[in-house]
Amino acid sequence: MTNTAENNKRIAKNTLLLYFRMLISVIVGLYTSRVVLNTLGVEDYGIYNVVGGIVAMFSFLNTSMSGATSRFLTYEMGKSISNQLNATFNSAMIIHIGIAIIILIIAETIGLWFLQNKLVIPEERMFAAHIVYQFSILSMTINVTQVPYNASIIAHEKMGVYAYVELLNVSLKLGIVFILLIGSFDKLILYAILIFIVTTIIAITYRIYCKKHFKECHINWKLHSNIIKPMISFSCWDLYGNMTVSIRQQGLTMLLNMFYGPILNAANGIAMNVHGIILGFANNVITAFRPQIIKQYAENNIQNMSTLVVNATKFTLCLYLLIAIPLFIEIDYVLKLWLKTVPEHTTFFLRIILICSFFKLGSNIINIPIHATGKIKKLSFISGSFFLLSIPILYILMKLDMGSDLSYCALIPIDLLIALVSTIIAKSLIKKLKIKEIFQHGYLLNIGLIICAGTGGYLIHTRFDAGLFRLILTTITSTLISINYIYFVLLSKKQKEIALKKIKIKLNSLQNGKN
């Protein structure tokens, strides 16, 4: 079997494992989110999201180094230099401990001041908000120092580990729901404490696995300036890009709170929660492709890398649309079915976010080869500036009393521009990158999928009354149209042959099993 065939098989296997992990998360996440919302109440749920958002705002420090760690570890694995791999892990660990300390200092000074003086929180819930804030800081600290371990798992393409640990994670979160239902303690405070405990347990589990299976995951506290310097140089530019993403995400939360109060924060929190679950499915494909794309670049196999980027774009977007299209059409009923109480504006917010995510996913994929080159200065500066620009635009729209809905719509053209900029920069850095194929197979053909499946689903939607039957029928219709479109339009001739071969093997296996 050729290396290309082995790599494709590994990508497919890892994608399935990540999908299994995500499926478990979705099932439990949908249930727990509903119970948590109804148990905490709309106001407390909104407080949890906005207070936790302050801590999350500082996560750009960690995110920038997370990208650097993942890139450098995967790149060194492509070079197959074990000593360098261990030195890279140790350097990353030292840097992340430093980042954790910096975040802790900023959060306990600037962040605490912002909580006390700028957020709109009822006086009687301020004590609970402070407790939530402190445990959010502790959880963030743990997650920061966890990054090198998670990066090692991804670099080694051991996606099965994520699936198994996720079983533990969802079991613990189900336990949280049970405790919330029977507990007599302040629900908001109790929820924050329990989330911190779960975060700690999961982090310990991953660390034990990495130390047992990966030689590089043993800390010796040696400083490797030849590694730390390029990692910091890479992350410094990535820092600006990730900082602006964090400012956009959390700035929106803060603006909604300042202009409309915690109720709209609840709507935004629910919309982002659902969006995160759906986006997680598509990001599984990206996660599976990412190590191979970087490794192919490290080995100077630009042709193979380019093909992987095209396939990643094509399959990531179409798999995202399989879920997003029926949800977009039936979002009102889905939210009412899922939640007993749906905060106002949740439906509209989620529809806007679903549109934005289509372009974000495209950007996330095309950014992988850019990161592989290590030349991210231009990408971070330009795309980051667009993210940063969205905050004053949103502020002006809200200040002019244009309403939260119209303000949300401003996110769409900004995310589209960022996707276009990323594509142009990628082509300038890697001349052999198949931009035309990425545009055709990734965007144009998937827009065709939106039109075909969306039209079919909407026709069903308009001919039946709202209910479970319409939801099922709409989903089946859009899914069947999508599957046929993917097979006859999106798949290449070779990919069709492979798909048919696998189906025949599976059918023969089932037939033999019956006999």
Secondary structure as the mmCIF struct_conf table of DSSP 4:
data_model
#
loop_
_struct_conf.conf_type_id
_struct_conf.id
_struct_conf.beg_label_comp_id
_struct_conf.beg_label_asym_id
_struct_conf.beg_label_seq_id
_struct_conf.end_label_comp_id
_struct_conf.end_label_asym_id
_struct_conf.end_label_seq_id
HELX_RH_AL_P HELX_RH_AL_P1 ASN A 3 LEU A 40
HELX_RH_AL_P HELX_RH_AL_P2 VAL A 42 MET A 57
TURN_TY1_P TURN_TY1_P1 PHE A 58 SER A 59
HELX_RH_AL_P HELX_RH_AL_P3 PHE A 60 LYS A 79
TURN_TY1_P TURN_TY1_P2 SER A 80 SER A 80
HELX_RH_AL_P HELX_RH_AL_P4 SER A 82 ILE A 106
HELX_RH_PI_P HELX_RH_PI_P1 ALA A 107 GLY A 111
HELX_RH_AL_P HELX_RH_AL_P5 LEU A 112 ASN A 117
TURN_TY1_P TURN_TY1_P3 LYS A 118 LYS A 118
BEND BEND1 LEU A 119 LEU A 119
HELX_RH_3T_P HELX_RH_3T_P1 GLU A 123 ARG A 125
HELX_RH_AL_P HELX_RH_AL_P6 MET A 126 ALA A 155
TURN_TY1_P TURN_TY1_P4 HIS A 156 GLU A 157
HELX_RH_AL_P HELX_RH_AL_P7 MET A 159 ILE A 182
BEND BEND2 PHE A 185 PHE A 185
HELX_RH_AL_P HELX_RH_AL_P8 LYS A 187 HIS A 213
TURN_TY1_P TURN_TY1_P5 LYS A 215 GLU A 216
HELX_RH_AL_P HELX_RH_AL_P9 SER A 225 TYR A 260
HELX_RH_AL_P HELX_RH_AL_P10 PRO A 262 ALA A 298
TURN_TY1_P TURN_TY1_P6 GLU A 299 ASN A 300
HELX_RH_AL_P HELX_RH_AL_P11 ILE A 302 ILE A 329
BEND BEND3 GLU A 330 GLU A 330
HELX_RH_AL_P HELX_RH_AL_P12 ILE A 331 TRP A 338
BEND BEND4 LYS A 340 THR A 341
TURN_TY1_P TURN_TY1_P7 GLU A 344 HIS A 345
HELX_RH_AL_P HELX_RH_AL_P13 THR A 346 THR A 373
TURN_TY1_P TURN_TY1_P8 GLY A 374 GLY A 374
HELX_RH_AL_P HELX_RH_AL_P14 LYS A 377 LYS A 399
TURN_TY1_P TURN_TY1_P9 LEU A 400 ASP A 401
HELX_RH_AL_P HELX_RH_AL_P15 SER A 404 CYS A 409
TURN_TY1_P TURN_TY1_P10 ALA A 410 ALA A 410
HELX_RH_AL_P HELX_RH_AL_P16 LEU A 411 LEU A 429
TURN_TY1_P TURN_TY1_P11 LYS A 431 LYS A 432
BEND BEND5 LEU A 433 LEU A 433
HELX_RH_AL_P HELX_RH_AL_P17 ILE A 435 GLU A 437
HELX_RH_PI_P HELX_RH_PI_P2 ILE A 438 LEU A 444
HELX_RH_AL_P HELX_RH_AL_P18 LEU A 445 ARG A 463
BEND BEND6 PHE A 464 PHE A 464
BEND BEND7 ALA A 466 GLY A 467
HELX_RH_AL_P HELX_RH_AL_P19 LEU A 468 TYR A 485
HELX_RH_PI_P HELX_RH_PI_P3 ILE A 486 LEU A 490
BEND BEND8 LEU A 491 LEU A 491
HELX_RH_AL_P HELX_RH_AL_P20 LYS A 493 LYS A 514
#
